[in-house]
Every structure is written in structure tokens, then in C-alpha cells.
């Protein structure tokens, strides 16, 4: 995702740079999607980090029969599920806000 986002930015900047308007249009079309990919990669990294920490500590704890390491692994799993719950709530609120905004746009568009 990161490589795709960076490649999109490079391709966008290497595109038609004859005029400032062409560069602005190019950034709005390709650059926005590239920035979106970079933001999604950053957002996707945190759950993967917690999952990786859980799995490595769980394997080490089970191999060594160490209860403290297994407990620490489950704390990482708990943090993973907390983060996923928070992200789910944020996305549901975002969807609700977008539905209200689109409904208001449709209502205002019909009144004229």
C-alpha cells in the first residue's frame, strides 16, 4: 500500500506539468488517491503491529512454558480488539455523518 501510494504521487508529479492548472488537476485526480492509500497503510499498520506482538509473545510463552509472557501476549490481543472496536465506532459515525450530509444535499438540491 505504501509503495502504491508513493508510486502514485511520483507518477502524478511526473505527469503533465506544463501549466499550474494541469498540475492542480493532476494532483486532485491522482494525488488524492495516493494520499488516501498512504493514510490507509498507516491506519492498517497498528492492528498488524498488535497482532504480530501477540503471535510472537504467544509462541515464545508456550515454547518456554512462561505464564507471564502468555499473559503479556493476551494484553496485546486485548489492545488489538480495543483498537478495532474504536476504529469500527469511528467508521460507523463517519458513515452516519455522510448519510446525513448526503440527505441534506439531496433535500437542498430539490428545493431549488
KOLDO-417701 format. One record per residue: z, y, x negated of N, C-alpha, C, O in turn; residue in one letter; residue number from 1. Coordinates in steps of 0.2 Angstrom, whole numbers, plus 5000, padded with zeros to 4 digits. Layout:
residues N
ATOM n.up n.north n.east ca.up ca.north ca.east c.up c.north c.east o.up o.north o.east rest  nr
ATOM    Z       Y      X     Z        Y       X    Z       Y      X    Z       Y      X    a NUM
...
end
This chain:
residues 112
ATOM n.up n.north n.east ca.up ca.north ca.east c.up c.north c.east o.up o.north o.east rest  nr
ATOM 5000    4994   4996  5000     5000    5000 5000    5006   4996 4997    5011   4997    x   1
ATOM 5004    5006   4990  5004     5012    4986 4998    5013   4982 4995    5019   4982    x   2
ATOM 4995    5008   4980  4988     5008    4977 4983    5011   4982 4979    5015   4980    x   3
ATOM 4983    5008   4988  4978     5010    4993 4979    5018   4994 4974    5021   4995    x   4
ATOM 4985    5020   4995  4986     5027    4996 4984    5032   4990 4981    5037   4991    x   5
ATOM 4986    5029   4984  4984     5033    4978 4976    5033   4978 4973    5039   4976    x   6
ATOM 4973    5028   4979  4966     5027    4978 4963    5032   4984 4958    5035   4982    x   7
ATOM 4965    5032   4990  4963     5036    4995 4963    5044   4993 4959    5047   4994    x   8
ATOM 4969    5046   4990  4969     5053    4988 4964    5054   4982 4961    5060   4982    x   9
ATOM 4963    5050   4978  4959     5051    4972 4952    5051   4975 4948    5056   4973    x  10
ATOM 4950    5047   4979  4943     5047    4982 4942    5053   4986 4937    5056   4986    x  11
ATOM 4947    5055   4990  4947     5062    4994 4946    5068   4989 4942    5072   4991    x  12
ATOM 4949    5068   4984  4949     5074    4980 4942    5074   4976 4940    5079   4974    x  13
ATOM 4940    5068   4974  4933     5067    4971 4927    5068   4975 4922    5069   4973    x  14
ATOM 4928    5069   4982  4923     5070    4986 4920    5076   4986 4919    5079   4981    x  15
ATOM 4917    5079   4991  4913     5085    4992 4918    5091   4991 4922    5093   4995    x  16
ATOM 4917    5094   4985  4922     5100    4983 4918    5106   4982 4920    5110   4978    x  17
ATOM 4912    5106   4985  4908     5112    4985 4911    5118   4988 4910    5124   4985    x  18
ATOM 4914    5118   4993  4917     5123    4996 4924    5122   4998 4926    5116   4998    x  19
ATOM 4928    5127   4999  4935     5126    5001 4936    5123   5008 4940    5119   5009    x  20
ATOM 4931    5124   5012  4931     5121    5019 4930    5114   5019 4933    5110   5022    x  21
ATOM 4925    5112   5015  4924     5105    5014 4930    5101   5011 4931    5096   5013    x  22
ATOM 4933    5104   5006  4939     5101    5003 4944    5101   5008 4948    5095   5009    x  23
ATOM 4945    5106   5012  4950     5106    5018 4949    5100   5023 4954    5097   5025    x  24
ATOM 4943    5100   5025  4941     5094    5030 4942    5087   5027 4944    5083   5030    x  25
ATOM 4940    5087   5020  4941     5080    5017 4948    5078   5017 4950    5073   5018    x  26
ATOM 4952    5083   5015  4960     5082    5014 4962    5080   5021 4967    5075   5022    x  27
ATOM 4960    5083   5026  4963     5082    5033 4961    5075   5035 4964    5072   5039    x  28
ATOM 4955    5073   5033  4952     5066    5036 4955    5060   5032 4958    5056   5034    x  29
ATOM 4954    5061   5025  4957     5055    5021 4963    5056   5018 4967    5051   5017    x  30
ATOM 4965    5062   5017  4972     5064    5013 4977    5062   5018 4983    5060   5015    x  31
ATOM 4977    5063   5024  4982     5062    5029 4984    5055   5029 4990    5052   5029    x  32
ATOM 4978    5051   5029  4979     5043    5030 4982    5041   5023 4986    5036   5023    x  33
ATOM 4980    5044   5018  4983     5042    5011 4991    5043   5011 4995    5039   5008    x  34
ATOM 4993    5049   5013  5000     5051    5013 5003    5046   5018 5009    5045   5016    x  35
ATOM 5000    5045   5023  5004     5040    5028 5005    5033   5025 5010    5030   5026    x  36
ATOM 5000    5031   5021  5001     5024    5018 5006    5025   5013 5010    5020   5012    x  37
ATOM 5007    5030   5009  5012     5031    5004 5019    5031   5007 5024    5028   5005    x  38
ATOM 5019    5035   5013  5026     5035    5017 5028    5028   5019 5034    5027   5019    x  39
ATOM 5023    5025   5022  5024     5018    5024 5027    5013   5019 5031    5009   5020    x  40
ATOM 5024    5014   5013  5026     5010    5007 5033    5011   5005 5037    5007   5004    x  41
ATOM 5035    5018   5005  5041     5019    5004 5046    5017   5009 5052    5014   5007    x  42
ATOM 5044    5017   5015  5049     5015    5021 5049    5007   5020 5054    5005   5022    x  43
ATOM 5044    5004   5018  5044     4997    5018 5048    4994   5012 5050    4988   5012    x  44
ATOM 5049    4998   5007  5052     4996    5001 5059    4994   5002 5062    4989   4999    x  45
ATOM 5063    4998   5006  5070     4997    5007 5072    4991   5010 5076    4987   5007    x  46
ATOM 5069    4989   5015  5071     4982    5018 5069    4976   5013 5073    4971   5013    x  47
ATOM 5064    4977   5009  5062     4972    5005 5067    4972   4999 5068    4966   4996    x  48
ATOM 5070    4977   4997  5075     4978    4992 5081    4974   4994 5084    4970   4990    x  49
ATOM 5083    4975   5000  5089     4972    5003 5088    4964   5003 5092    4960   5002    x  50
ATOM 5082    4962   5006  5080     4955    5006 5080    4952   4999 5082    4946   4999    x  51
ATOM 5077    4955   4994  5077     4952    4988 5084    4952   4985 5086    4946   4982    x  52
ATOM 5088    4957   4986  5095     4956    4983 5099    4950   4987 5103    4947   4984    x  53
ATOM 5098    4950   4993  5101     4944    4997 5099    4937   4994 5103    4933   4993    x  54
ATOM 5092    4937   4993  5090     4930    4991 5092    4928   4984 5094    4922   4983    x  55
ATOM 5092    4933   4980  5094     4931    4973 5101    4930   4972 5103    4925   4969    x  56
ATOM 5105    4934   4976  5113     4933    4976 5114    4926   4979 5119    4923   4977    x  57
ATOM 5111    4925   4985  5112     4919    4988 5111    4912   4984 5115    4908   4984    x  58
ATOM 5105    4913   4981  5103     4907    4976 5108    4906   4971 5110    4901   4969    x  59
ATOM 5110    4912   4968  5115     4911    4962 5122    4909   4964 5125    4905   4961    x  60
ATOM 5124    4911   4970  5130     4909    4973 5131    4902   4975 5136    4899   4974    x  61
ATOM 5125    4900   4978  5125     4892    4980 5124    4888   4973 5127    4883   4973    x  62
ATOM 5121    4890   4968  5120     4886    4962 5127    4886   4959 5128    4880   4956    x  63
ATOM 5130    4891   4958  5136     4892    4955 5143    4890   4959 5148    4890   4956    x  64
ATOM 5141    4889   4965  5147     4887    4970 5152    4893   4970 5158    4892   4970    x  65
ATOM 5150    4899   4970  5154     4905    4969 5154    4909   4976 5149    4911   4978    x  66
ATOM 5160    4909   4979  5160     4911    4986 5160    4919   4986 5157    4922   4991    x  67
ATOM 5162    4922   4981  5161     4930    4980 5154    4932   4980 5152    4937   4983    x  68
ATOM 5150    4928   4977  5143     4930    4976 5139    4929   4983 5135    4933   4985    x  69
ATOM 5141    4923   4986  5138     4922    4993 5140    4927   4998 5136    4930   5002    x  70
ATOM 5147    4930   4997  5149     4935    5002 5145    4941   5000 5143    4945   5005    x  71
ATOM 5144    4943   4994  5140     4949    4992 5133    4948   4995 5130    4953   4997    x  72
ATOM 5130    4942   4995  5123     4941    4997 5123    4943   5005 5118    4946   5007    x  73
ATOM 5128    4940   5008  5128     4942    5015 5129    4949   5017 5127    4952   5022    x  74
ATOM 5133    4953   5013  5133     4960    5013 5127    4963   5013 5125    4968   5017    x  75
ATOM 5122    4961   5008  5116     4964    5008 5111    4962   5014 5107    4966   5016    x  76
ATOM 5112    4956   5017  5109     4954    5023 5111    4958   5029 5107    4960   5033    x  77
ATOM 5118    4960   5029  5120     4964    5034 5117    4971   5033 5116    4974   5039    x  78
ATOM 5117    4974   5027  5114     4980    5026 5106    4980   5028 5104    4985   5031    x  79
ATOM 5103    4975   5027  5096     4974    5029 5095    4975   5037 5091    4979   5039    x  80
ATOM 5099    4971   5040  5099     4971    5048 5101    4978   5051 5099    4980   5056    x  81
ATOM 5106    4981   5047  5108     4988    5049 5102    4993   5049 5100    4997   5053    x  82
ATOM 5099    4993   5043  5093     4997    5042 5087    4996   5047 5084    5000   5049    x  83
ATOM 5086    4989   5048  5081     4988    5053 5082    4990   5060 5078    4992   5063    x  84
ATOM 5089    4990   5061  5091     4992    5068 5090    5000   5068 5088    5002   5074    x  85
ATOM 5092    5003   5063  5091     5010    5063 5084    5012   5064 5082    5017   5067    x  86
ATOM 5080    5009   5060  5073     5010    5060 5070    5009   5067 5065    5012   5069    x  87
ATOM 5072    5004   5070  5070     5002    5077 5072    5007   5082 5068    5009   5086    x  88
ATOM 5078    5010   5081  5080     5015    5086 5076    5021   5085 5074    5025   5089    x  89
ATOM 5075    5023   5078  5071     5029    5077 5064    5029   5080 5061    5033   5082    x  90
ATOM 5061    5023   5079  5054     5022    5081 5054    5022   5089 5049    5025   5092    x  91
ATOM 5059    5019   5092  5059     5020    5100 5060    5027   5102 5057    5029   5107    x  92
ATOM 5064    5031   5099  5065     5038    5100 5058    5042   5099 5056    5046   5103    x  93
ATOM 5055    5040   5094  5049     5043    5092 5043    5042   5098 5040    5046   5100    x  94
ATOM 5043    5035   5100  5038     5033    5105 5040    5037   5111 5036    5039   5115    x  95
ATOM 5046    5037   5113  5048     5041    5119 5046    5048   5119 5044    5051   5124    x  96
ATOM 5048    5051   5113  5046     5058    5112 5038    5059   5113 5036    5064   5116    x  97
ATOM 5034    5055   5110  5027     5055    5110 5025    5054   5117 5020    5058   5119    x  98
ATOM 5028    5050   5121  5026     5049    5128 5027    5055   5132 5023    5057   5137    x  99
ATOM 5033    5058   5131  5034     5064    5135 5030    5070   5133 5027    5074   5137    x 100
ATOM 5028    5070   5126  5024     5076    5124 5016    5075   5127 5013    5079   5129    x 101
ATOM 5014    5068   5127  5008     5067    5130 5007    5068   5137 5002    5071   5140    x 102
ATOM 5013    5066   5141  5013     5068    5148 5013    5075   5149 5010    5077   5154    x 103
ATOM 5017    5079   5145  5017     5086    5146 5010    5089   5145 5007    5094   5148    x 104
ATOM 5006    5086   5140  5000     5089    5138 4995    5087   5144 4990    5091   5145    x 105
ATOM 4995    5081   5147  4991     5080    5152 4992    5084   5158 4988    5087   5161    x 106
ATOM 4999    5085   5159  5001     5090    5165 4998    5097   5164 4995    5100   5168    x 107
ATOM 4999    5099   5158  4997     5106    5156 4989    5107   5156 4986    5112   5158    x 108
ATOM 4986    5101   5154  4979     5101    5154 4975    5101   5161 4970    5104   5162    x 109
ATOM 4979    5098   5166  4976     5098    5173 4977    5104   5176 4974    5106   5181    x 110
ATOM 4982    5108   5174  4984     5114    5178 4979    5120   5177 4979    5125   5181    x 111
ATOM 4975    5119   5172  4970     5125    5171 4964    5123   5173 4959    5127   5173    x 112
end
